[in-house]
Amino acid sequence: MRSLQAPGNKSHRGIKCVLFPRWADTCPLIHGYIEHSFGGGVVRIKSLVALLPIVIALLILAAIKICTPAHKAPDAPVKTLKQFLQIALQPVGETMYIWGGGWNMADNAAGPEAMRIGCSPRWKEFFSRQTSAYSLRGTAYMIHDGLDCTGYLGWALYNLFPNDTGYVTWASNMVQSLVSRNWGLSAYRGSARDLQAGDIMGNERHVWISLGVCADGSAVMVHASPPGVMINGTRSGYRASQAAALAEQYMRTHHPVWYARYPNCAQDESYLYTFDRFRWSAEILPDPDGYRAMRADAILADLFRSVRKARQ
């Protein structure tokens, strides 16, 4: 720490800056005030009073810096609900369901495939070698060749918000794990029928992502369920539903090879009332496209319009 000594004034020699040492070193104006506030070791009160406005201003700036949220860079691009659903559609029709797919070798956290940006080339290559007779029995824990339900959702979340640990966890824990990040709120399965696009549904055995609800109350979903990652719709009891018809339309049109092998696009109506619901906070995942207020048919039309433009 240097001595305070005005040029040509020997009486200041040896007097050290003990008041605001860092500010004195970094701000010449303050340093000058402090230098001329010592005479033979006696502090000039008037000069110190003159420092107060500068000190107060620096304290205010420091307080503003402390109070500014540090979890998101000011210029970081904002992710939207539509982007999340676009990500979720990327592995559809070319990724098989593999028990343990997306998990690590220890089977206790995300593996490398669930912590990569974009689809793994191995998923499509493995799919290309399968037939309509595909069975899970011989593929369990071939974790690099496909995804299971939580591995798929963990991959989608990682591609939305990359981090150091990934998001793969047990199906029974998925909804609450997202709530614990303060990303949104949950609703218990008995009150979860009010579905919106982007809602994440989970129970003890499975997880899925809502793509919206149809006029007849059936829901369109995207998920990893045997035989793989696909768009499905819930039935209306034992009858056909608008959601199942939409799912079939889009799988047949946009993923014809998959549809030729695995044409079933319907899931049981119980998907509507046996799953807990996670709903994104509008602050975490805004919806400028208005998907939360749209029917499933309009949402799918807009999503696949974007897909066609990206491929052109």
N, C-alpha and C positions, 0 to 999 in steps of 0.2 A: 504494500500500500504506500503510495507516494506521499511526501511531506507537502503541506500547504505553504507555499512561499511566494509572495508577490514579487515581481521583478524589482530589484533594487531595494527591497525592504528586508534587512537582515533580522528584524525583530520577529518575523514569522517563521524563521528556520526552526525545524523540529516540531512544529505544531502539526499534528496529523489529522486527517479527515476521519472523524469517528461518527459524524452525523451523515446519514444516508450515503454510505461509501459507494454503493453500486451506482446510485443516481449521479453522484459526483463524477464518477469515472466515465459514465456513458453520456451525460448531458452537459456540454460545456457551459451552458447558461447557468445551471445550478452550481456547477463547479466554481464559476466565477463569483456567484453570490457567497458561497461558503468560504472561498479564499479571502474575500474582503470582509468577512464577518468576524475574523479573528485578529486581534491586535494584542500582542504580548500574552496570548492565551485567554483573553477576555472576550466573551461572545457579545456581539452587538445585537441587542434585542430587536432594534428596528429592522435590521437586515434579515433576521430570522422571520420576523412577521411578514416581510415582503415575500418570503418563500412559500407561505401558506397557500396561496392560490394555485401555485404549481404543484405542490404536494397533494392538495385535494384533487386536482385534475388527474394526477397519476393514479391516485387511489381509486377514483371512479373508473378509469380505464381498466385497471386491474380487476375490479369487481365485475365489469361487463364481460371481460374475458373469461372469468371463472364461471359466470352464469350462462354463458353460451353453450348449448348442447354440443357434446363432442362426439356423439355416436354416429353422426352423419355429416359428411363434408358438405359445405354450403353449395358447391357446384356439382354434387353427385346427381346423376340423372334419376328422376323419380320413376319407379316402376308402377305399372298400372294393372288392374284386374285383367284387362284384355291380354297384356303381355304374359301374365301367369298362365292363362288358358292356351295361348299360342305355344308356350313352352311345353305344357302338358300334352299337347297333340303331337309333338315331334316324334316320339317313339311308336305312335299308334300304327298298327298294321305291319310292323316289321320287327317286333320284339316279343320273344316267347316268354311265357311265365316259367321261371326257374325258382324252385324253393331255395331261399337264401340268396337269390340274386340281388345285388346291391349292398349286401352286408360284407363285413370283413371275414377273414378266415377264422377268427375266434368267435364269430357269430354274436358279437355284442355291441357293434357300432357300424357306422358307415364304412363301406369298402371303397376302393379306388373308382369303381364304375359309378357310384353315387356321388362322387366328388370330382366330376369332370364336367366341363362345359360342352354341351352338345351330346349327341348319341354316340355310343361306342360302335365302331365298325363291326365288332364281333357280334353284336346283337343281330344286325341284318344278315350277316354271313351265316349265323346259326339258323336263323329263320329260313333262309333259302334252302337249307338241306332237310327241312321237315316236310311231313305229309299230313294228310287229314287224320292219320292214325296217331298223331303225336300224343305221348303219354308222359306224365310227370315221373313215373316210377323210375325211369332210367336216367333222369337228369338232375335229381336233387343235389344241391350244393355244387353244381357246375356254375359257380357264382359269377363268372366273367362272361357268360353267354346269354344272359337274360336278366329279368328283374322279377321279384315278387312284389306284393302290393305295397309294402312299406318301403322297399328299396326303390320302387318307382316314384312314390310320393317324395321320398327323401331326395331323389335325383332332381325332381321338378323344383323343389324348394331351394336346393343348392344352386340351380341355374337361375333362380330368381334373386336370391340373396346369398352369394358365395361367402363361406366362412372357413374356419380352420378345422372344424370337427364334423361337419355334415349334420344331417337331420334325421338319419335313419334311427328308428326306435320301434318298440313293439306296437302292434296295432292298438292294443288297449291303452297305450300311453300317448298316442299321437296327438289327439285333440288337446289334452291338458298340457303337453309339452309346448304347443303353440301358444296357448293361453299364458303360460308362464313366461314367455318372451314378451308379453304385453303387445302382441300383434292383433288381438281381437278377443271376442267373447265366445263362450260355449253355451249350448243349450242341451239339456238332457233329452234322450231319445223320445220320450213321450211328447215333447213339445217341439220337435225338430222338423215337422212336416212343412213348415214355411220355408221352403228352399229357395235359394237364389244362386245365380251363377257364381262360381268360385268358392262356394261353401265346401269345406272339407269334412267328410263324414267318417266316423270311426267307431268300431266296437271291439270286442275281445278277439275277433277273428279276421277283420278286414278293414280296409280304408278305401275311400274313393272320392273323386272330385265331381261336384255338380256342374253340369253345363246348362242348367236351367230347367224350368218346368213348362209343360205343355198345357193347353187349355183344358184337357181332360184330367189334369192333376198328376199325370205320370211324369217321371223325371228322366232326363238324359244325363248320363255320367260318362266319365273316362276313368279307367282304372286298369290295374294289372290283375287279371283273374284268369284261370285256365280257360283257353290255351295261351293267353298273352295280353299285351296292352291293346285295348280296343275301346270303341264307343259302344255303349249299351243303353237300353231304355228299360224302365220298369214296366211290367205288365199291369193291366187293370183287372185284377183278379185273375181269372183264367182266360180272359179275352185279350185280343190284340189291343195295343195302345198306340197313341200318337207318338210317344217317345220311342217305343220299339221300332215303329215304322221309320222314324227319322234316323235312328241309329243304323238301321239296315240300309236306308238310302245312301247315307254318307260312307259307310264301309264298302258298299258295293261299287259306288261311283269313284271314290278316291283311293280305295285299297282293294282292287279287284282280285289280286292274287290271294290275299288273305281271305277275302270273302268266299272265294271259290273253295277254299279248304275248310273254313270255319264260319259257316253262314249264320249260326245262331247269334242274334244280337239282343235277346231279351233276358231280363233278370226278374226275379220274383218281386212282387209288390212289397214284400216285407222290408226291402231296402229303404222304404220311406219312413218306417217307424221303429226299426230296431238298431238305429245308429245314432250316436251323439253327434252334434253339429258344432263345428268351429266356423265362425264368421269373421272375416277380416275387418279390422278397423279401417274406416275411410281415410284416416291419416297415414296408415302404413301402406295401404294398397288402394289408392283412389280409383274412381270409376268414371273418367271423363266421357267414355263411350256410352254410358247409360245401361250397361248390361244387367245391373241388378233389377231394373224395372222392365226388362224385356223377356218375351217368351223364348223358349228354347229354339224354335225354328228360326227366329230372327237372329239369335246369337250365332247359331251354326252357319247361317248364310253369310254373316259378316266375317266370321273367323275363316271360313274356307275361301271367301273372296280374297282375303289377305294372303292365304296360302297360295292361291293361283297367281297372284301378282308377284309373290316372292320367287316362284318357279320360272316366271317369264324372263 
